[in-house]
């Protein structure tokens, strides 16, 4: 049960931090480094915008390949309604096989 409490406490801290630094709803920026395989690119986009097309502002997804082409930097702008929405997006992105880092 102590693990459960610590997860709840971590989530509460994350929400408090997000709410202290952002006025929701807002366009929230996330950077993702992932393998450049076509299926990984598609899964990153699907995970980021799973809540619907209303999340997608005009410049929602920019990609830059690494110099060797093995990795891609995804710069995502997601319309988030609240701090919980941000945490859901991070959780979906972490679940994508091929994602290396989320910033």
Biopython code that builds the backbone (N, CA, C, O; Angstrom):
import numpy as np
from Bio.PDB.StructureBuilder import StructureBuilder

atoms = [
    (1, "UNK", "N", (0.809, -1.195, 0.000)),
    (1, "UNK", "CA", (0.000, 0.000, 0.000)),
    (1, "UNK", "C", (0.858, 1.268, 0.000)),
    (1, "UNK", "O", (0.433, 2.299, -0.522)),
    (2, "UNK", "N", (2.041, 1.203, 0.570)),
    (2, "UNK", "CA", (2.910, 2.387, 0.577)),
    (2, "UNK", "C", (3.335, 2.771, -0.834)),
    (2, "UNK", "O", (3.514, 3.955, -1.117)),
    (3, "UNK", "N", (3.504, 1.779, -1.742)),
    (3, "UNK", "CA", (3.814, 2.093, -3.134)),
    (3, "UNK", "C", (2.653, 2.838, -3.785)),
    (3, "UNK", "O", (2.862, 3.770, -4.562)),
    (4, "UNK", "N", (1.443, 2.426, -3.467)),
    (4, "UNK", "CA", (0.262, 3.073, -4.006)),
    (4, "UNK", "C", (0.171, 4.523, -3.529)),
    (4, "UNK", "O", (-0.146, 5.421, -4.309)),
    (5, "UNK", "N", (0.449, 4.741, -2.260)),
    (5, "UNK", "CA", (0.424, 6.097, -1.726)),
    (5, "UNK", "C", (1.490, 6.959, -2.381)),
    (5, "UNK", "O", (1.237, 8.119, -2.706)),
    (6, "UNK", "N", (2.662, 6.410, -2.575)),
    (6, "UNK", "CA", (3.723, 7.213, -3.181)),
    (6, "UNK", "C", (3.380, 7.557, -4.627)),
    (6, "UNK", "O", (3.720, 8.648, -5.083)),
    (7, "UNK", "N", (2.719, 6.666, -5.363)),
    (7, "UNK", "CA", (2.293, 6.982, -6.732)),
    (7, "UNK", "C", (1.238, 8.080, -6.723)),
    (7, "UNK", "O", (1.259, 8.985, -7.557)),
    (8, "UNK", "N", (0.307, 7.988, -5.763)),
    (8, "UNK", "CA", (-0.707, 9.030, -5.639)),
    (8, "UNK", "C", (-0.072, 10.365, -5.281)),
    (8, "UNK", "O", (-0.464, 11.409, -5.803)),
    (9, "UNK", "N", (0.911, 10.325, -4.386)),
    (9, "UNK", "CA", (1.604, 11.553, -3.995)),
    (9, "UNK", "C", (2.395, 12.132, -5.162)),
    (9, "UNK", "O", (2.398, 13.345, -5.372)),
    (10, "UNK", "N", (3.066, 11.267, -5.923)),
    (10, "UNK", "CA", (3.818, 11.730, -7.097)),
    (10, "UNK", "C", (2.888, 12.384, -8.103)),
    (10, "UNK", "O", (3.201, 13.438, -8.656)),
    (11, "UNK", "N", (1.741, 11.753, -8.339)),
    (11, "UNK", "CA", (0.771, 12.296, -9.285)),
    (11, "UNK", "C", (0.260, 13.657, -8.799)),
    (11, "UNK", "O", (0.154, 14.599, -9.585)),
    (12, "UNK", "N", (-0.056, 13.758, -7.510)),
    (12, "UNK", "CA", (-0.541, 15.022, -6.950)),
    (12, "UNK", "C", (0.516, 16.119, -7.085)),
    (12, "UNK", "O", (0.187, 17.264, -7.394)),
    (13, "UNK", "N", (1.769, 15.775, -6.856)),
    (13, "UNK", "CA", (2.863, 16.757, -7.009)),
    (13, "UNK", "C", (2.999, 17.197, -8.459)),
    (13, "UNK", "O", (3.179, 18.381, -8.743)),
    (14, "UNK", "N", (2.912, 16.237, -9.373)),
    (14, "UNK", "CA", (3.021, 16.557, -10.805)),
    (14, "UNK", "C", (1.884, 17.472, -11.235)),
    (14, "UNK", "O", (2.106, 18.439, -11.965)),
    (15, "UNK", "N", (0.680, 17.178, -10.793)),
    (15, "UNK", "CA", (-0.469, 18.017, -11.140)),
    (15, "UNK", "C", (-0.297, 19.414, -10.555)),
    (15, "UNK", "O", (-0.548, 20.407, -11.237)),
    (16, "UNK", "N", (0.125, 19.497, -9.309)),
    (16, "UNK", "CA", (0.332, 20.802, -8.678)),
    (16, "UNK", "C", (1.389, 21.614, -9.421)),
    (16, "UNK", "O", (1.217, 22.816, -9.621)),
    (17, "UNK", "N", (2.465, 20.978, -9.824)),
    (17, "UNK", "CA", (3.532, 21.661, -10.559)),
    (17, "UNK", "C", (3.039, 22.157, -11.918)),
    (17, "UNK", "O", (3.304, 23.295, -12.306)),
    (18, "UNK", "N", (2.322, 21.295, -12.634)),
    (18, "UNK", "CA", (1.777, 21.699, -13.933)),
    (18, "UNK", "C", (0.815, 22.875, -13.777)),
    (18, "UNK", "O", (0.870, 23.836, -14.543)),
    (19, "UNK", "N", (-0.061, 22.792, -12.787)),
    (19, "UNK", "CA", (-1.036, 23.862, -12.577)),
    (19, "UNK", "C", (-0.377, 25.163, -12.134)),
    (19, "UNK", "O", (-0.890, 26.244, -12.426)),
    (20, "UNK", "N", (0.740, 25.076, -11.441)),
    (20, "UNK", "CA", (1.459, 26.277, -11.007)),
    (20, "UNK", "C", (2.173, 26.969, -12.171)),
    (20, "UNK", "O", (2.429, 28.172, -12.123)),
    (21, "UNK", "N", (2.492, 26.202, -13.213)),
    (21, "UNK", "CA", (3.289, 26.754, -14.309)),
    (21, "UNK", "C", (2.538, 26.950, -15.614)),
    (21, "UNK", "O", (3.092, 27.509, -16.561)),
    (22, "UNK", "N", (1.294, 26.506, -15.688)),
    (22, "UNK", "CA", (0.520, 26.619, -16.929)),
    (22, "UNK", "C", (-0.900, 27.049, -16.611)),
    (22, "UNK", "O", (-1.470, 26.656, -15.593)),
    (23, "UNK", "N", (-1.462, 27.857, -17.491)),
    (23, "UNK", "CA", (-2.868, 28.257, -17.385)),
    (23, "UNK", "C", (-3.649, 27.384, -18.358)),
    (23, "UNK", "O", (-3.568, 27.580, -19.571)),
    (24, "UNK", "N", (-4.389, 26.441, -17.844)),
    (24, "UNK", "CA", (-5.145, 25.512, -18.683)),
    (24, "UNK", "C", (-6.507, 26.103, -19.010)),
    (24, "UNK", "O", (-7.087, 26.831, -18.205)),
    (25, "UNK", "N", (-7.017, 25.784, -20.203)),
    (25, "UNK", "CA", (-6.431, 24.966, -21.264)),
    (25, "UNK", "C", (-5.284, 25.706, -21.937)),
    (25, "UNK", "O", (-5.251, 26.936, -21.979)),
    (26, "UNK", "N", (-4.341, 24.922, -22.466)),
    (26, "UNK", "CA", (-3.157, 25.505, -23.089)),
    (26, "UNK", "C", (-2.601, 24.589, -24.164)),
    (26, "UNK", "O", (-2.881, 23.390, -24.178)),
    (27, "UNK", "N", (-1.815, 25.159, -25.060)),
    (27, "UNK", "CA", (-1.048, 24.364, -26.021)),
    (27, "UNK", "C", (0.234, 23.968, -25.304)),
    (27, "UNK", "O", (1.052, 24.825, -24.968)),
    (28, "UNK", "N", (0.411, 22.670, -25.068)),
    (28, "UNK", "CA", (1.516, 22.153, -24.254)),
    (28, "UNK", "C", (2.554, 21.502, -25.165)),
    (28, "UNK", "O", (2.206, 20.678, -26.011)),
    (29, "UNK", "N", (3.814, 21.861, -24.999)),
    (29, "UNK", "CA", (4.887, 21.332, -25.833)),
    (29, "UNK", "C", (5.581, 20.138, -25.194)),
    (29, "UNK", "O", (5.914, 20.163, -24.009)),
    (30, "UNK", "N", (5.793, 19.100, -25.981)),
    (30, "UNK", "CA", (6.503, 17.898, -25.542)),
    (30, "UNK", "C", (7.483, 17.515, -26.638)),
    (30, "UNK", "O", (7.144, 17.558, -27.821)),
    (31, "UNK", "N", (8.698, 17.140, -26.250)),
    (31, "UNK", "CA", (9.686, 16.613, -27.194)),
    (31, "UNK", "C", (9.887, 15.133, -26.917)),
    (31, "UNK", "O", (9.995, 14.710, -25.765)),
    (32, "UNK", "N", (9.936, 14.357, -27.984)),
    (32, "UNK", "CA", (10.096, 12.909, -27.873)),
    (32, "UNK", "C", (11.233, 12.489, -28.796)),
    (32, "UNK", "O", (11.258, 12.862, -29.969)),
    (33, "UNK", "N", (12.165, 11.719, -28.270)),
    (33, "UNK", "CA", (13.219, 11.119, -29.088)),
    (33, "UNK", "C", (12.863, 9.649, -29.240)),
    (33, "UNK", "O", (12.641, 8.947, -28.253)),
    (34, "UNK", "N", (12.811, 9.188, -30.492)),
    (34, "UNK", "CA", (12.392, 7.811, -30.752)),
    (34, "UNK", "C", (13.156, 7.258, -31.955)),
    (34, "UNK", "O", (13.797, 7.997, -32.702)),
    (35, "UNK", "N", (13.070, 5.957, -32.116)),
    (35, "UNK", "CA", (13.637, 5.326, -33.310)),
    (35, "UNK", "C", (12.900, 5.847, -34.541)),
    (35, "UNK", "O", (11.732, 6.226, -34.451)),
    (36, "UNK", "N", (13.566, 5.866, -35.672)),
    (36, "UNK", "CA", (12.984, 6.459, -36.878)),
    (36, "UNK", "C", (12.141, 5.492, -37.700)),
    (36, "UNK", "O", (11.688, 5.852, -38.786)),
    (37, "UNK", "N", (11.922, 4.294, -37.220)),
    (37, "UNK", "CA", (11.090, 3.351, -37.957)),
    (37, "UNK", "C", (9.709, 3.951, -38.195)),
    (37, "UNK", "O", (9.145, 4.603, -37.316)),
    (38, "UNK", "N", (9.176, 3.727, -39.379)),
    (38, "UNK", "CA", (7.896, 4.307, -39.775)),
    (38, "UNK", "C", (6.772, 3.987, -38.794)),
    (38, "UNK", "O", (5.948, 4.849, -38.489)),
    (39, "UNK", "N", (6.737, 2.751, -38.300)),
    (39, "UNK", "CA", (5.666, 2.365, -37.368)),
    (39, "UNK", "C", (5.801, 3.082, -36.018)),
    (39, "UNK", "O", (4.797, 3.364, -35.365)),
    (40, "UNK", "N", (7.027, 3.375, -35.602)),
    (40, "UNK", "CA", (7.233, 4.106, -34.348)),
    (40, "UNK", "C", (6.758, 5.552, -34.519)),
    (40, "UNK", "O", (6.116, 6.105, -33.626)),
    (41, "UNK", "N", (7.071, 6.154, -35.650)),
    (41, "UNK", "CA", (6.628, 7.527, -35.932)),
    (41, "UNK", "C", (5.106, 7.590, -35.885)),
    (41, "UNK", "O", (4.543, 8.513, -35.297)),
    (42, "UNK", "N", (4.443, 6.628, -36.492)),
    (42, "UNK", "CA", (2.976, 6.605, -36.506)),
    (42, "UNK", "C", (2.412, 6.409, -35.104)),
    (42, "UNK", "O", (1.418, 7.037, -34.741)),
    (43, "UNK", "N", (3.039, 5.542, -34.314)),
    (43, "UNK", "CA", (2.542, 5.288, -32.957)),
    (43, "UNK", "C", (2.744, 6.496, -32.044)),
    (43, "UNK", "O", (1.913, 6.760, -31.175)),
    (44, "UNK", "N", (3.843, 7.230, -32.235)),
    (44, "UNK", "CA", (4.063, 8.447, -31.443)),
    (44, "UNK", "C", (2.949, 9.454, -31.736)),
    (44, "UNK", "O", (2.367, 10.020, -30.811)),
    (45, "UNK", "N", (2.655, 9.676, -33.007)),
    (45, "UNK", "CA", (1.603, 10.627, -33.375)),
    (45, "UNK", "C", (0.251, 10.170, -32.847)),
    (45, "UNK", "O", (-0.513, 10.980, -32.323)),
    (46, "UNK", "N", (-0.051, 8.889, -32.978)),
    (46, "UNK", "CA", (-1.336, 8.366, -32.501)),
    (46, "UNK", "C", (-1.463, 8.518, -30.989)),
    (46, "UNK", "O", (-2.523, 8.898, -30.492)),
    (47, "UNK", "N", (-0.396, 8.227, -30.258)),
    (47, "UNK", "CA", (-0.429, 8.329, -28.799)),
    (47, "UNK", "C", (-0.574, 9.790, -28.359)),
    (47, "UNK", "O", (-1.303, 10.088, -27.413)),
    (48, "UNK", "N", (0.110, 10.679, -29.036)),
    (48, "UNK", "CA", (0.075, 12.087, -28.647)),
    (48, "UNK", "C", (-1.299, 12.697, -28.852)),
    (48, "UNK", "O", (-1.746, 13.515, -28.047)),
    (49, "UNK", "N", (-1.967, 12.306, -29.917)),
    (49, "UNK", "CA", (-3.232, 12.947, -30.288)),
    (49, "UNK", "C", (-4.426, 12.007, -30.163)),
    (49, "UNK", "O", (-5.424, 12.167, -30.866)),
    (50, "UNK", "N", (-4.323, 11.032, -29.273)),
    (50, "UNK", "CA", (-5.376, 10.028, -29.099)),
    (50, "UNK", "C", (-6.712, 10.627, -28.678)),
    (50, "UNK", "O", (-7.765, 10.085, -29.013)),
    (51, "UNK", "N", (-6.681, 11.725, -27.955)),
    (51, "UNK", "CA", (-7.918, 12.309, -27.452)),
    (51, "UNK", "C", (-8.735, 13.015, -28.525)),
    (51, "UNK", "O", (-9.840, 13.480, -28.248)),
    (52, "UNK", "N", (-8.215, 13.104, -29.736)),
    (52, "UNK", "CA", (-9.017, 13.654, -30.820)),
    (52, "UNK", "C", (-8.347, 14.758, -31.597)),
    (52, "UNK", "O", (-7.354, 15.334, -31.154)),
    (53, "UNK", "N", (-8.900, 15.051, -32.765)),
    (53, "UNK", "CA", (-8.318, 16.069, -33.648)),
    (53, "UNK", "C", (-8.384, 17.470, -33.074)),
    (53, "UNK", "O", (-7.626, 18.337, -33.508)),
    (54, "UNK", "N", (-9.261, 17.724, -32.119)),
    (54, "UNK", "CA", (-9.332, 19.058, -31.516)),
    (54, "UNK", "C", (-8.049, 19.401, -30.778)),
    (54, "UNK", "O", (-7.777, 20.570, -30.507)),
    (55, "UNK", "N", (-7.251, 18.369, -30.450)),
    (55, "UNK", "CA", (-5.979, 18.605, -29.765)),
    (55, "UNK", "C", (-4.922, 19.170, -30.705)),
    (55, "UNK", "O", (-3.917, 19.708, -30.240)),
    (56, "UNK", "N", (-5.120, 19.065, -31.982)),
    (56, "UNK", "CA", (-4.077, 19.376, -32.948)),
    (56, "UNK", "C", (-4.099, 20.826, -33.406)),
    (56, "UNK", "O", (-4.897, 21.177, -34.275)),
    (57, "UNK", "N", (-3.253, 21.673, -32.851)),
    (57, "UNK", "CA", (-3.121, 23.025, -33.402)),
    (57, "UNK", "C", (-2.391, 22.967, -34.746)),
    (57, "UNK", "O", (-1.939, 21.900, -35.163)),
    (58, "UNK", "N", (-2.279, 24.090, -35.408)),
    (58, "UNK", "CA", (-1.719, 24.128, -36.760)),
    (58, "UNK", "C", (-0.337, 23.475, -36.874)),
    (58, "UNK", "O", (-0.105, 22.700, -37.802)),
    (59, "UNK", "N", (0.573, 23.768, -35.962)),
    (59, "UNK", "CA", (1.922, 23.202, -36.057)),
    (59, "UNK", "C", (2.119, 22.174, -34.948)),
    (59, "UNK", "O", (2.980, 22.340, -34.084)),
    (60, "UNK", "N", (1.330, 21.131, -34.976)),
    (60, "UNK", "CA", (1.263, 20.187, -33.873)),
    (60, "UNK", "C", (2.403, 19.186, -33.831)),
    (60, "UNK", "O", (2.748, 18.714, -32.748)),
    (61, "UNK", "N", (2.998, 18.846, -34.955)),
    (61, "UNK", "CA", (3.978, 17.765, -34.966)),
    (61, "UNK", "C", (5.094, 18.065, -35.961)),
    (61, "UNK", "O", (4.915, 17.966, -37.175)),
    (62, "UNK", "N", (6.231, 18.430, -35.422)),
    (62, "UNK", "CA", (7.422, 18.657, -36.245)),
    (62, "UNK", "C", (8.392, 17.517, -35.974)),
    (62, "UNK", "O", (8.531, 17.069, -34.836)),
    (63, "UNK", "N", (9.057, 17.052, -37.015)),
    (63, "UNK", "CA", (10.023, 15.958, -36.854)),
    (63, "UNK", "C", (11.362, 16.351, -37.455)),
    (63, "UNK", "O", (11.431, 16.992, -38.504)),
    (64, "UNK", "N", (12.432, 15.948, -36.761)),
    (64, "UNK", "CA", (13.793, 16.158, -37.268)),
    (64, "UNK", "C", (14.574, 14.868, -37.079)),
    (64, "UNK", "O", (14.689, 14.366, -35.961)),
    (65, "UNK", "N", (15.111, 14.332, -38.165)),
    (65, "UNK", "CA", (15.913, 13.114, -38.027)),
    (65, "UNK", "C", (17.299, 13.426, -37.477)),
    (65, "UNK", "O", (17.814, 14.532, -37.642)),
    (66, "UNK", "N", (17.891, 12.439, -36.823)),
    (66, "UNK", "CA", (19.269, 12.586, -36.357)),
    (66, "UNK", "C", (20.190, 12.569, -37.572)),
    (66, "UNK", "O", (19.772, 12.198, -38.669)),
    (67, "UNK", "N", (21.430, 12.967, -37.376)),
    (67, "UNK", "CA", (22.370, 13.025, -38.497)),
    (67, "UNK", "C", (22.581, 11.658, -39.143)),
    (67, "UNK", "O", (22.806, 11.577, -40.350)),
    (68, "UNK", "N", (22.511, 10.597, -38.366)),
    (68, "UNK", "CA", (22.677, 9.250, -38.915)),
    (68, "UNK", "C", (21.375, 8.620, -39.377)),
    (68, "UNK", "O", (21.384, 7.559, -40.002)),
    (69, "UNK", "N", (20.249, 9.268, -39.073)),
    (69, "UNK", "CA", (18.958, 8.777, -39.514)),
    (69, "UNK", "C", (18.345, 7.677, -38.655)),
    (69, "UNK", "O", (17.266, 7.173, -38.965)),
    (70, "UNK", "N", (19.028, 7.303, -37.580)),
    (70, "UNK", "CA", (18.521, 6.210, -36.745)),
    (70, "UNK", "C", (17.405, 6.667, -35.800)),
    (70, "UNK", "O", (16.565, 5.863, -35.396)),
    (71, "UNK", "N", (17.398, 7.944, -35.451)),
    (71, "UNK", "CA", (16.439, 8.478, -34.492)),
    (71, "UNK", "C", (15.721, 9.685, -35.084)),
    (71, "UNK", "O", (16.195, 10.310, -36.032)),
    (72, "UNK", "N", (14.562, 10.000, -34.499)),
    (72, "UNK", "CA", (13.807, 11.190, -34.886)),
    (72, "UNK", "C", (13.423, 11.936, -33.621)),
    (72, "UNK", "O", (13.005, 11.339, -32.629)),
    (73, "UNK", "N", (13.573, 13.254, -33.678)),
    (73, "UNK", "CA", (13.089, 14.127, -32.613)),
    (73, "UNK", "C", (11.704, 14.601, -33.030)),
    (73, "UNK", "O", (11.535, 15.207, -34.088)),
    (74, "UNK", "N", (10.719, 14.319, -32.188)),
    (74, "UNK", "CA", (9.342, 14.753, -32.423)),
    (74, "UNK", "C", (9.091, 15.949, -31.515)),
    (74, "UNK", "O", (9.276, 15.861, -30.301)),
    (75, "UNK", "N", (8.676, 17.051, -32.094)),
    (75, "UNK", "CA", (8.284, 18.219, -31.299)),
    (75, "UNK", "C", (6.782, 18.359, -31.441)),
    (75, "UNK", "O", (6.264, 18.714, -32.500)),
    (76, "UNK", "N", (6.098, 18.070, -30.346)),
    (76, "UNK", "CA", (4.645, 18.012, -30.355)),
    (76, "UNK", "C", (4.056, 19.199, -29.610)),
    (76, "UNK", "O", (4.571, 19.604, -28.568)),
    (77, "UNK", "N", (2.987, 19.750, -30.142)),
    (77, "UNK", "CA", (2.210, 20.766, -29.450)),
    (77, "UNK", "C", (0.804, 20.216, -29.336)),
    (77, "UNK", "O", (0.133, 19.971, -30.339)),
    (78, "UNK", "N", (0.364, 20.026, -28.097)),
    (78, "UNK", "CA", (-0.909, 19.361, -27.845)),
    (78, "UNK", "C", (-1.799, 20.295, -27.040)),
    (78, "UNK", "O", (-1.368, 20.850, -26.029)),
    (79, "UNK", "N", (-3.024, 20.469, -27.479)),
    (79, "UNK", "CA", (-3.986, 21.278, -26.732)),
    (79, "UNK", "C", (-4.464, 20.446, -25.549)),
    (79, "UNK", "O", (-5.173, 19.454, -25.723)),
    (80, "UNK", "N", (-4.072, 20.857, -24.346)),
    (80, "UNK", "CA", (-4.419, 20.118, -23.129)),
    (80, "UNK", "C", (-5.414, 20.927, -22.307)),
    (80, "UNK", "O", (-5.226, 22.119, -22.066)),
    (81, "UNK", "N", (-6.460, 20.258, -21.888)),
    (81, "UNK", "CA", (-7.523, 20.909, -21.134)),
    (81, "UNK", "C", (-7.175, 21.122, -19.667)),
    (81, "UNK", "O", (-7.632, 22.083, -19.049)),
    (82, "UNK", "N", (-6.356, 20.214, -19.104)),
    (82, "UNK", "CA", (-5.985, 20.322, -17.694)),
    (82, "UNK", "C", (-4.704, 19.519, -17.453)),
    (82, "UNK", "O", (-4.193, 18.860, -18.358)),
    (83, "UNK", "N", (-4.198, 19.586, -16.223)),
    (83, "UNK", "CA", (-2.948, 18.903, -15.882)),
    (83, "UNK", "C", (-3.081, 17.388, -16.027)),
    (83, "UNK", "O", (-2.131, 16.722, -16.438)),
    (84, "UNK", "N", (-4.240, 16.843, -15.697)),
    (84, "UNK", "CA", (-4.464, 15.411, -15.835)),
    (84, "UNK", "C", (-4.324, 14.977, -17.292)),
    (84, "UNK", "O", (-3.810, 13.894, -17.573)),
    (85, "UNK", "N", (-4.774, 15.808, -18.204)),
    (85, "UNK", "CA", (-4.654, 15.536, -19.638)),
    (85, "UNK", "C", (-3.178, 15.419, -20.032)),
    (85, "UNK", "O", (-2.807, 14.520, -20.787)),
    (86, "UNK", "N", (-2.348, 16.312, -19.528)),
    (86, "UNK", "CA", (-0.909, 16.269, -19.799)),
    (86, "UNK", "C", (-0.322, 14.940, -19.329)),
    (86, "UNK", "O", (0.439, 14.302, -20.057)),
    (87, "UNK", "N", (-0.676, 14.525, -18.118)),
    (87, "UNK", "CA", (-0.151, 13.265, -17.577)),
    (87, "UNK", "C", (-0.616, 12.063, -18.383)),
    (87, "UNK", "O", (0.136, 11.101, -18.540)),
    (88, "UNK", "N", (-1.840, 12.099, -18.895)),
    (88, "UNK", "CA", (-2.327, 11.005, -19.749)),
    (88, "UNK", "C", (-1.510, 10.912, -21.037)),
    (88, "UNK", "O", (-1.180, 9.815, -21.487)),
    (89, "UNK", "N", (-1.187, 12.054, -21.625)),
    (89, "UNK", "CA", (-0.388, 12.063, -22.856)),
    (89, "UNK", "C", (1.003, 11.484, -22.590)),
    (89, "UNK", "O", (1.489, 10.655, -23.358)),
    (90, "UNK", "N", (1.645, 11.923, -21.497)),
    (90, "UNK", "CA", (2.958, 11.375, -21.146)),
    (90, "UNK", "C", (2.884, 9.860, -20.964)),
    (90, "UNK", "O", (3.765, 9.138, -21.432)),
    (91, "UNK", "N", (1.848, 9.376, -20.291)),
    (91, "UNK", "CA", (1.706, 7.928, -20.055)),
    (91, "UNK", "C", (1.561, 7.175, -21.373)),
    (91, "UNK", "O", (2.166, 6.118, -21.548)),
    (92, "UNK", "N", (0.773, 7.701, -22.295)),
    (92, "UNK", "CA", (0.600, 7.036, -23.600)),
    (92, "UNK", "C", (1.916, 7.024, -24.372)),
    (92, "UNK", "O", (2.259, 6.019, -24.995)),
    (93, "UNK", "N", (2.654, 8.132, -24.335)),
    (93, "UNK", "CA", (3.932, 8.188, -25.053)),
    (93, "UNK", "C", (4.955, 7.228, -24.446)),
    (93, "UNK", "O", (5.707, 6.586, -25.179)),
    (94, "UNK", "N", (4.990, 7.124, -23.116)),
    (94, "UNK", "CA", (5.917, 6.183, -22.468)),
    (94, "UNK", "C", (5.628, 4.740, -22.871)),
    (94, "UNK", "O", (6.534, 3.907, -22.873)),
    (95, "UNK", "N", (4.385, 4.438, -23.209)),
    (95, "UNK", "CA", (3.991, 3.073, -23.562)),
    (95, "UNK", "C", (4.363, 2.691, -24.994)),
    (95, "UNK", "O", (4.255, 1.522, -25.364)),
    (96, "UNK", "N", (4.798, 3.655, -25.802)),
    (96, "UNK", "CA", (5.148, 3.371, -27.201)),
    (96, "UNK", "C", (6.513, 2.704, -27.262)),
    (96, "UNK", "O", (7.511, 3.269, -26.814)),
    (97, "UNK", "N", (6.551, 1.507, -27.815)),
    (97, "UNK", "CA", (7.808, 0.796, -28.004)),
    (97, "UNK", "C", (8.627, 1.529, -29.059)),
    (97, "UNK", "O", (8.144, 1.762, -30.167)),
    (98, "UNK", "N", (9.841, 1.888, -28.732)),
    (98, "UNK", "CA", (10.694, 2.634, -29.646)),
    (98, "UNK", "C", (10.935, 4.060, -29.195)),
    (98, "UNK", "O", (11.792, 4.745, -29.753)),
    (99, "UNK", "N", (10.194, 4.525, -28.190)),
    (99, "UNK", "CA", (10.416, 5.853, -27.614)),
    (99, "UNK", "C", (11.573, 5.728, -26.620)),
    (99, "UNK", "O", (11.565, 4.860, -25.747)),
    (100, "UNK", "N", (12.549, 6.590, -26.765)),
    (100, "UNK", "CA", (13.731, 6.564, -25.901)),
    (100, "UNK", "C", (13.665, 7.590, -24.783)),
    (100, "UNK", "O", (13.998, 7.281, -23.639)),
    (101, "UNK", "N", (13.238, 8.812, -25.102)),
    (101, "UNK", "CA", (13.221, 9.904, -24.140)),
    (101, "UNK", "C", (12.026, 10.797, -24.392)),
    (101, "UNK", "O", (11.653, 11.042, -25.539)),
    (102, "UNK", "N", (11.420, 11.289, -23.303)),
    (102, "UNK", "CA", (10.343, 12.256, -23.393)),
    (102, "UNK", "C", (10.740, 13.451, -22.537)),
    (102, "UNK", "O", (11.073, 13.298, -21.362)),
    (103, "UNK", "N", (10.704, 14.638, -23.127)),
    (103, "UNK", "CA", (11.061, 15.873, -22.424)),
    (103, "UNK", "C", (9.897, 16.826, -22.413)),
    (103, "UNK", "O", (10.002, 17.924, -21.866)),
]
sb = StructureBuilder()
sb.init_structure("model")
sb.init_model(0)
sb.init_chain("A")
sb.init_seg("    ")
for serial, (resi, resn, name, xyz) in enumerate(atoms, 1):
    if name == "N":
        sb.init_residue(resn, " ", resi, " ")
    sb.init_atom(name, np.array(xyz, "f"), 0.0, 1.0, " ", f" {name:<3s}", serial, name[0])
structure = sb.get_structure()
